[in-house]
Amino acid sequence: QVQLVESGGGLVQAGGSLRLSCAVSGRTFSNYAMGWFRQAPGKEREFVGSISRTGSTPIYADSVKGRFTISRDNAKNTIYLQMNNLKPEDTAVYYCAARNGYYGGRTRELYDFWGQGTQVTVSS
């Protein structure tokens, strides 16, 4: 079993920045590709970005490309989501997810384990 715990969410004004963290325990972290998803009230959970198990080839949703950056520190069993130039439409609960494989992906069903989420609220 893999446990994922997100942190770093909060309230920020539009144009501001936040950095989310996701601490992973329970299995060999470097065996897992990782992803970030988000879910706004009344909407489906959507893909934000993912990163391979070595930290190469991050991919992003078009809505966050150029503003968000995913990284991982395999020595700390942690991934990060740096969010810059935040917009009110980025308001959501953000989830990290782990996939037992080299590459991440855009589809929720690809991922094996999920965290409980952290709330991000962007005020206008």
Accessible surface in RSA format (square Angstrom, percent):
REM  Atomic radii and reference values for relative SASA: ProtOr
REM  Chains: A
REM  Algorithm: Lee & Richards
REM  Probe-radius: 1.40
REM  Slices: 20
REM RES _ NUM      All-atoms   Total-Side   Main-Chain    Non-polar    All polar
REM                ABS   REL    ABS   REL    ABS   REL    ABS   REL    ABS   REL
RES GLN A   1   126.26  70.6 109.66  80.1  16.60  39.5  38.61  82.2  87.65  66.5
RES VAL A   2     7.44   4.9   0.33   0.3   7.11  17.1   0.33   0.3   7.11  19.3
RES GLN A   3    84.11  47.0  80.05  58.5   4.05   9.7  52.29 111.3  31.81  24.1
RES LEU A   4     9.54   5.3   0.07   0.0   9.47  23.8   0.07   0.0   9.47  25.5
RES VAL A   5    97.96  64.5  94.42  85.5   3.54   8.5  96.13  83.5   1.83   5.0
RES GLU A   6    15.65   9.0   1.19   0.9  14.46  34.4   0.00   0.0  15.65  12.8
RES SER A   7    59.31  50.1  55.17  73.6   4.14   9.5  40.39  86.0  18.93  26.5
RES GLY A   8    38.05  46.9   0.00   N/A  38.05  46.9  25.13  69.0  12.92  28.9
RES GLY A   9    29.54  36.4   0.00   N/A  29.54  36.4   2.18   6.0  27.36  61.3
RES GLY A  10    30.27  37.3   0.00   N/A  30.27  37.3  30.07  82.5   0.21   0.5
RES LEU A  11   131.75  73.4 100.09  71.6  31.66  79.6 100.09  70.3  31.66  85.2
RES VAL A  12    24.54  16.2  19.13  17.3   5.41  13.0  24.54  21.3   0.00   0.0
RES GLN A  13   136.67  76.4 134.04  98.0   2.62   6.2  35.85  76.3 100.82  76.5
RES ALA A  14    49.65  45.7  26.69  41.2  22.96  52.2  27.08  38.1  22.58  59.8
RES GLY A  15    49.31  60.8   0.00   N/A  49.31  60.8  22.88  62.8  26.43  59.2
RES GLY A  16    22.61  27.9   0.00   N/A  22.61  27.9  21.79  59.8   0.82   1.8
RES SER A  17    58.75  49.6  38.98  52.0  19.78  45.6  22.88  48.7  35.87  50.3
RES LEU A  18    35.49  19.8  30.40  21.8   5.09  12.8  35.49  24.9   0.00   0.0
RES ARG A  19   131.88  55.4 115.23  58.7  16.65  39.6  26.50  36.2 105.37  63.9
RES LEU A  20     0.00   0.0   0.00   0.0   0.00   0.0   0.00   0.0   0.00   0.0
RES SER A  21    26.31  22.2  26.28  35.1   0.03   0.1  12.38  26.4  13.93  19.5
RES CYS A  22     0.00   0.0   0.00   0.0   0.00   0.0   0.00   0.0   0.00   0.0
RES ALA A  23    53.05  48.8  50.01  77.2   3.03   6.9  50.54  71.2   2.51   6.6
RES VAL A  24     6.70   4.4   1.22   1.1   5.48  13.2   1.53   1.3   5.17  14.0
RES SER A  25    58.28  49.3  56.23  75.0   2.06   4.7  43.04  91.6  15.25  21.4
RES GLY A  26    52.76  65.1   0.00   N/A  52.76  65.1  22.77  62.5  29.99  67.2
RES ARG A  27   130.74  54.9 112.24  57.2  18.51  44.1  37.47  51.2  93.27  56.5
RES THR A  28    79.84  56.8  68.17  69.1  11.67  27.8  39.96  53.7  39.88  60.3
RES PHE A  29     5.13   2.6   1.61   1.0   3.52   9.2   1.93   1.2   3.20   9.2
RES SER A  30    49.18  41.6  42.72  57.0   6.46  14.9  22.84  48.6  26.34  36.9
RES ASN A  31    67.51  46.6  67.51  65.2   0.00   0.0   5.48  13.2  62.04  60.0
RES TYR A  32     7.64   3.6   7.64   4.3   0.00   0.0   2.86   2.2   4.78   5.9
RES ALA A  33     0.00   0.0   0.00   0.0   0.00   0.0   0.00   0.0   0.00   0.0
RES MET A  34     0.03   0.0   0.00   0.0   0.03   0.1   0.00   0.0   0.03   0.0
RES GLY A  35     0.16   0.2   0.00   N/A   0.16   0.2   0.16   0.5   0.00   0.0
RES TRP A  36     0.03   0.0   0.03   0.0   0.00   0.0   0.03   0.0   0.00   0.0
RES PHE A  37     0.72   0.4   0.72   0.4   0.00   0.0   0.72   0.4   0.00   0.0
RES ARG A  38    13.64   5.7  13.64   7.0   0.00   0.0   1.99   2.7  11.65   7.1
RES GLN A  39    60.99  34.1  57.47  42.0   3.52   8.4  11.02  23.4  49.97  37.9
RES ALA A  40    22.96  21.1  19.62  30.3   3.35   7.6  20.04  28.2   2.92   7.7
RES PRO A  41   119.78  87.3  91.96  83.8  27.82 101.1 104.07  85.9  15.71  97.7
RES GLY A  42    92.11 113.6   0.00   N/A  92.11 113.6  45.42 124.6  46.68 104.6
RES LYS A  43   144.58  70.5 131.86  80.9  12.72  30.3  82.83  74.6  61.75  65.8
RES GLU A  44   128.24  73.6 118.05  89.3  10.19  24.3  58.99 114.1  69.25  56.5
RES ARG A  45    57.72  24.2  49.68  25.3   8.03  19.1   3.71   5.1  54.00  32.7
RES GLU A  46    80.24  46.1  75.46  57.1   4.77  11.4  29.92  57.9  50.32  41.1
RES PHE A  47    21.53  10.8  12.32   7.6   9.21  24.0  12.32   7.5   9.21  26.3
RES VAL A  48     0.16   0.1   0.05   0.0   0.11   0.3   0.16   0.1   0.00   0.0
RES GLY A  49     0.00   0.0   0.00   N/A   0.00   0.0   0.00   0.0   0.00   0.0
RES SER A  50     2.11   1.8   2.11   2.8   0.00   0.0   0.00   0.0   2.11   3.0
RES ILE A  51     4.08   2.3   3.69   2.7   0.39   0.9   4.08   2.9   0.00   0.0
RES SER A  52     1.08   0.9   0.11   0.1   0.96   2.2   0.11   0.2   0.96   1.3
RES ARG A  53    83.15  34.9  82.43  42.0   0.73   1.7   2.28   3.1  80.88  49.0
RES THR A  54    87.09  61.9  56.06  56.8  31.02  73.9  56.91  76.4  30.17  45.6
RES GLY A  55    28.06  34.6   0.00   N/A  28.06  34.6   8.98  24.7  19.08  42.7
RES SER A  56    47.42  40.1  38.93  51.9   8.50  19.6  43.96  93.6   3.46   4.8
RES THR A  57    77.85  55.4  58.66  59.5  19.18  45.7  67.39  90.5  10.45  15.8
RES PRO A  58    56.61  41.3  40.79  37.2  15.82  57.5  40.79  33.7  15.82  98.3
RES ILE A  59    60.38  34.4  56.90  42.4   3.48   8.4  60.38  43.5   0.00   0.0
RES TYR A  60    29.97  14.0  28.34  16.1   1.63   4.2  24.66  18.5   5.31   6.5
RES ALA A  61    15.87  14.6  14.27  22.0   1.60   3.6  15.87  22.4   0.00   0.0
RES ASP A  62   121.81  85.3  98.56  98.1  23.25  55.0  38.55  90.7  83.25  83.0
RES SER A  63    65.14  55.0  42.38  56.6  22.76  52.4  49.77 106.0  15.37  21.5
RES VAL A  64     0.37   0.2   0.35   0.3   0.02   0.0   0.37   0.3   0.00   0.0
RES LYS A  65   117.87  57.5  98.28  60.3  19.59  46.7  61.85  55.7  56.03  59.7
RES GLY A  66    81.71 100.8   0.00   N/A  81.71 100.8  42.91 117.7  38.81  86.9
RES ARG A  67    26.83  11.3  22.14  11.3   4.69  11.2  21.70  29.7   5.13   3.1
RES PHE A  68     4.97   2.5   0.00   0.0   4.97  12.9   0.00   0.0   4.97  14.2
RES THR A  69    72.62  51.6  71.57  72.6   1.05   2.5  44.46  59.7  28.16  42.6
RES ILE A  70     6.33   3.6   0.35   0.3   5.98  14.4   0.35   0.3   5.98  16.2
RES SER A  71    50.83  43.0  49.37  65.9   1.45   3.3  35.73  76.1  15.09  21.1
RES ARG A  72    30.95  13.0   3.79   1.9  27.15  64.6   4.38   6.0  26.57  16.1
RES ASP A  73    44.08  30.9  39.87  39.7   4.20   9.9  14.33  33.7  29.75  29.7
RES ASN A  74    57.99  40.0  40.75  39.4  17.24  41.5  23.85  57.4  34.14  33.0
RES ALA A  75   101.68  93.5  56.94  87.9  44.73 101.8  68.52  96.5  33.15  87.8
RES LYS A  76   139.73  68.2 118.63  72.8  21.10  50.2  72.25  65.0  67.49  71.9
RES ASN A  77    54.79  37.8  54.79  52.9   0.00   0.0   7.82  18.8  46.97  45.4
RES THR A  78    14.71  10.5  14.71  14.9   0.00   0.0   5.71   7.7   9.00  13.6
RES ILE A  79     0.00   0.0   0.00   0.0   0.00   0.0   0.00   0.0   0.00   0.0
RES TYR A  80    30.55  14.3  30.55  17.4   0.00   0.0  16.98  12.8  13.57  16.7
RES LEU A  81     0.00   0.0   0.00   0.0   0.00   0.0   0.00   0.0   0.00   0.0
RES GLN A  82    56.12  31.4  56.01  40.9   0.11   0.3  27.67  58.9  28.44  21.6
RES MET A  83     0.00   0.0   0.00   0.0   0.00   0.0   0.00   0.0   0.00   0.0
RES ASN A  84    62.10  42.8  62.10  60.0   0.00   0.0  18.87  45.4  43.23  41.8
RES ASN A  85    80.16  55.3  76.22  73.7   3.94   9.5  20.50  49.3  59.66  57.7
RES LEU A  86     1.24   0.7   0.00   0.0   1.24   3.1   0.00   0.0   1.24   3.3
RES LYS A  87    78.91  38.5  78.49  48.2   0.42   1.0  30.88  27.8  48.03  51.2
RES PRO A  88    55.73  40.6  48.51  44.2   7.22  26.2  48.86  40.3   6.87  42.7
RES GLU A  89   123.13  70.7  97.36  73.7  25.77  61.4  63.04 121.9  60.09  49.1
RES ASP A  90     0.20   0.1   0.20   0.2   0.00   0.0   0.00   0.0   0.20   0.2
RES THR A  91    34.73  24.7  31.47  31.9   3.26   7.8  29.54  39.7   5.19   7.8
RES ALA A  92     1.82   1.7   1.41   2.2   0.41   0.9   1.82   2.6   0.00   0.0
RES VAL A  93    40.67  26.8  40.51  36.7   0.16   0.4  40.51  35.2   0.16   0.4
RES TYR A  94     0.00   0.0   0.00   0.0   0.00   0.0   0.00   0.0   0.00   0.0
RES TYR A  95    30.44  14.2  30.44  17.3   0.00   0.0   6.81   5.1  23.62  29.1
RES CYS A  96     0.00   0.0   0.00   0.0   0.00   0.0   0.00   0.0   0.00   0.0
RES ALA A  97     0.00   0.0   0.00   0.0   0.00   0.0   0.00   0.0   0.00   0.0
RES ALA A  98     0.00   0.0   0.00   0.0   0.00   0.0   0.00   0.0   0.00   0.0
RES ARG A  99    65.30  27.4  65.30  33.3   0.00   0.0   3.06   4.2  62.24  37.7
RES ASN A 100   100.95  69.6  76.12  73.6  24.82  59.8  11.86  28.5  89.09  86.1
RES GLY A 101    20.41  25.2   0.00   N/A  20.41  25.2  20.41  56.0   0.00   0.0
RES TYR A 102    79.92  37.3  72.41  41.2   7.51  19.5  51.89  39.0  28.03  34.6
RES TYR A 103   125.87  58.8 123.12  70.1   2.75   7.1  83.53  62.8  42.34  52.2
RES GLY A 104    13.79  17.0   0.00   N/A  13.79  17.0   0.25   0.7  13.54  30.3
RES GLY A 105     9.24  11.4   0.00   N/A   9.24  11.4   9.24  25.4   0.00   0.0
RES ARG A 106   123.13  51.7 108.38  55.2  14.76  35.1  53.08  72.5  70.05  42.5
RES THR A 107    68.34  48.6  64.56  65.5   3.78   9.0  38.50  51.7  29.83  45.1
RES ARG A 108    89.89  37.7  84.67  43.2   5.23  12.4  16.61  22.7  73.28  44.4
RES GLU A 109   135.61  77.9 101.66  76.9  33.95  80.8  74.28 143.7  61.33  50.1
RES LEU A 110    67.52  37.6  57.29  41.0  10.23  25.7  60.71  42.6   6.81  18.3
RES TYR A 111    13.89   6.5   0.00   0.0  13.89  36.1   0.03   0.0  13.86  17.1
RES ASP A 112    78.94  55.3  50.59  50.4  28.35  67.0  15.74  37.1  63.20  63.0
RES PHE A 113    39.75  19.9  36.58  22.7   3.16   8.2  39.75  24.1   0.00   0.0
RES TRP A 114    73.15  29.4  50.98  24.7  22.17  52.1  39.22  20.9  33.93  55.0
RES GLY A 115     5.99   7.4   0.00   N/A   5.99   7.4   0.74   2.0   5.25  11.8
RES GLN A 116   161.86  90.5 143.17 104.6  18.70  44.5  61.40 130.7 100.46  76.2
RES GLY A 117    22.01  27.1   0.00   N/A  22.01  27.1   0.29   0.8  21.73  48.7
RES THR A 118    19.37  13.8  14.59  14.8   4.77  11.4   7.97  10.7  11.40  17.2
RES GLN A 119    86.76  48.5  78.57  57.4   8.19  19.5  50.33 107.1  36.44  27.6
RES VAL A 120     0.00   0.0   0.00   0.0   0.00   0.0   0.00   0.0   0.00   0.0
RES THR A 121    46.95  33.4  46.95  47.6   0.00   0.0  35.69  47.9  11.25  17.0
RES VAL A 122     7.22   4.8   0.00   0.0   7.22  17.4   0.00   0.0   7.22  19.6
RES SER A 123    42.60  36.0  36.12  48.2   6.48  14.9  35.96  76.6   6.64   9.3
RES SER A 124   128.40 108.5  67.68  90.3  60.72 139.9  54.78 116.6  73.63 103.1
END  Absolute sums over single chains surface
CHAIN  1 A     6127.6       4736.8       1390.8       3103.3       3024.3
END  Absolute sums over all chains
TOTAL          6127.6       4736.8       1390.8       3103.3       3024.3
